[in-house]
Amino acid sequence: MKTESGKTRIKIYNLTDNKFCDESRLKKIVMDVLKKERFYSLTLINVIIANASYLKELNKKFFKRNKTTNVISFNLGDTGEIYISNDEVDIAEDLYYYMVHGLLHILGYDHKTKKAESFMDAKCRRYIKKFFSD
């Protein structure tokens, strides 16, 4: 289903005591990325901030990797889910970087090669830069 720009609902679930979780800023960044990527097929994006053990369990269950990770995302058709490890977030920029990184995975980006990894890293940094340039 194709939706109009700005029609994606974004829900934030902070399951931790993450002090950098600014829902308004997170939502603005998500909408900015979707608009610039011209990706409007998601009607809902859930952003879940959890602890490392929660992400480790997701990683084990869905990707058969028994280790922690900073972000896991799922494209479930018209819904996207982004899980961010609070234990990997030392500064505000980390939270937003991982959120954009997870969103780019949902949009089809990967980092299976060094070139793709550099491209994706640069794209993440460009998207969050304007929100932290003040």
C-alpha positions as CSV (number, residue, x, y, z in Angstrom):
1,M,0.0,0.0,0.0
2,K,1.4,3.4,-1.0
3,T,0.7,6.2,1.5
4,E,1.2,9.9,1.1
5,S,4.2,11.7,2.5
6,G,3.7,12.4,6.2
7,K,1.0,9.7,6.7
8,T,3.3,7.2,8.5
9,R,2.5,6.9,12.2
10,I,5.5,6.5,14.4
11,K,5.3,5.0,17.9
12,I,8.2,5.2,20.4
13,Y,8.5,2.6,23.2
14,N,11.3,3.4,25.7
15,L,11.6,0.2,27.7
16,T,14.6,1.6,29.5
17,D,15.6,4.8,31.4
18,N,17.2,6.3,28.2
19,K,17.4,10.0,28.9
20,F,18.1,10.8,25.2
21,C,14.8,9.6,24.0
22,D,13.2,12.8,22.6
23,E,10.1,11.4,20.9
24,S,9.5,14.6,18.9
25,R,13.0,14.6,17.5
26,L,12.9,10.9,16.7
27,K,9.7,11.3,14.8
28,K,11.1,14.3,12.9
29,I,14.2,12.4,11.9
30,V,12.1,9.4,10.7
31,M,9.9,11.6,8.6
32,D,12.9,13.4,7.2
33,V,14.5,10.2,6.1
34,L,11.3,8.7,4.6
35,K,10.7,12.0,2.7
36,K,14.3,12.2,1.3
37,E,14.3,8.5,0.4
38,R,10.8,8.9,-1.2
39,F,9.6,5.9,0.7
40,Y,6.0,6.1,1.6
41,S,4.8,2.5,1.9
42,L,5.1,2.2,5.7
43,T,2.0,3.1,7.6
44,L,3.5,2.4,11.0
45,I,7.0,2.5,12.4
46,N,7.6,1.2,15.9
47,V,10.9,2.3,17.6
48,I,11.7,0.2,20.6
49,I,14.5,1.1,23.0
50,A,15.4,-2.0,25.0
51,N,18.4,-3.4,26.9
52,A,21.2,-5.5,25.3
53,S,19.8,-8.8,26.5
54,Y,16.5,-8.2,24.8
55,L,18.3,-7.5,21.5
56,K,20.5,-10.5,22.0
57,E,17.4,-12.7,22.3
58,L,15.9,-11.2,19.1
59,N,19.2,-11.7,17.3
60,K,19.3,-15.3,18.4
61,K,15.7,-16.0,17.5
62,F,15.5,-14.3,14.1
63,F,19.1,-14.3,12.9
64,K,20.6,-17.3,14.7
65,R,23.4,-15.1,16.1
66,N,24.0,-15.6,19.9
67,K,25.4,-12.1,20.5
68,T,24.4,-8.6,21.3
69,T,24.0,-5.9,18.7
70,N,23.3,-2.2,18.6
71,V,20.2,-2.3,16.4
72,I,17.8,-4.8,14.8
73,S,15.1,-3.8,12.4
74,F,12.3,-5.6,10.6
75,N,10.3,-4.7,7.5
76,L,6.9,-6.3,8.0
77,G,5.3,-5.0,4.9
78,D,3.4,-1.8,5.9
79,T,5.0,-1.8,9.3
80,G,8.6,-1.3,10.3
81,E,10.1,-2.1,13.7
82,I,13.4,-0.8,14.9
83,Y,14.9,-2.2,18.2
84,I,17.8,-0.2,19.7
85,S,20.1,-1.4,22.5
86,N,20.1,1.2,25.2
87,D,23.4,-0.3,26.4
88,E,25.1,0.9,23.2
89,V,23.9,4.5,23.6
90,D,26.4,6.8,25.3
91,I,25.3,10.1,23.8
92,A,22.2,11.3,22.1
93,E,23.7,11.1,18.6
94,D,24.2,7.3,19.2
95,L,20.4,6.8,19.7
96,Y,19.5,8.7,16.5
97,Y,22.3,7.1,14.5
98,Y,21.1,3.6,15.3
99,M,17.5,4.6,14.7
100,V,18.4,5.9,11.2
101,H,20.6,2.9,10.6
102,G,17.7,0.5,11.4
103,L,15.3,2.6,9.2
104,L,17.7,2.4,6.3
105,H,17.7,-1.4,6.7
106,I,13.9,-1.4,6.5
107,L,14.2,0.7,3.3
108,G,16.5,-2.0,1.7
109,Y,20.0,-0.8,2.5
110,D,22.6,-3.3,3.8
111,H,26.3,-3.3,4.7
112,K,27.5,-6.6,3.4
113,T,30.6,-5.0,1.8
114,K,33.0,-2.4,3.1
115,K,31.8,0.0,0.4
116,A,28.1,-0.5,1.3
117,E,29.0,-0.1,5.0
118,S,30.8,3.2,4.3
119,F,27.9,4.4,2.1
120,M,25.3,3.5,4.8
121,D,27.4,5.1,7.6
122,A,27.8,8.4,5.6
123,K,24.1,8.4,4.9
124,C,23.2,7.9,8.6
125,R,25.5,10.7,9.6
126,R,24.1,13.1,7.0
127,Y,20.6,12.5,8.1
128,I,21.2,13.2,11.8
129,K,23.7,16.0,11.3
130,K,21.1,18.8,10.9
131,F,19.4,17.7,14.2
132,F,22.7,18.1,16.1
133,S,24.3,21.1,14.4
134,D,22.7,23.6,16.8
